Amino acid sequence: MKLIDTHTHLYLDNFDADRNQIIKNAISHGVETMLLPAIDSTSFDAMMELSNLHPQNCFPMIGLHPTSVKDNYENEMELVEKELSKGSYIAVGEIGIDLYWDKSHFDQQKDAFKRQLRLALKYKLPVAIHTRDSFDEIYPIVKEESTDELTGVFHCFGGTESEAQKIIDLGFMMGIGGIITFKNSGLAEVVQKIPNIHLILETDAPFLTPAPYRGKRNQSAYLTYIASKLAEVKKIDVEEIAEITTKNAIVLFKLV
Ligand SMILES: [Zn+2]
């Protein structure tokens, strides 16, 4: 069984003590491909170092995370633009709007998001979108910028049925992570109705750890728990879920 972790931050310092073991664990659990969403310039070198150490397994994205959009965001955008012009990234991400942690840079977040959607179109790359308390702000922007060419994923999807339908109408994917294993999240009921063709898997490690390890540090090997839960929700074999979501991820991120 092969799985793709489409969103994992294994380059963060949470893994400094045992990063190699974490990569080995993932591969031994069938998670041979790990996609690394960027955050900002402070963790950029670590992300590239990990990608260079494991060029067959770890693939970087480039983008400015909405919680890192501060007064200096023009400098951060310069790094994103410069790196994109080098052409060695699988996606523009993670980008988006986050109104949970800080609303004071909302205008700058919107500007950075819109510009990075356009960069994705320019470089023909998919986008990995972070939404937190912000679906109603993000959706009209994506819709407005949307063309037949714009593709991507709403990472760590935890929304409602009507939000899922809007994402489907955009032709985007939903990244399913640990939230689906949380009791009372209500996500299983929503995901049950989403066509499989719109689903990919992710851990968002070290965050959002699935049951039975909820509360502990997350890692890419735990993607197996998410796949099992999704299989249970969809009432199909986990091997089939692996096959479908892996294929979806390969197509979206052009991993062949
Ligand atoms: Zn993330």
Residues whose N, C-alpha, C, O or C-beta is under 5 A from the ligand:
A	BS01	ZN	P37
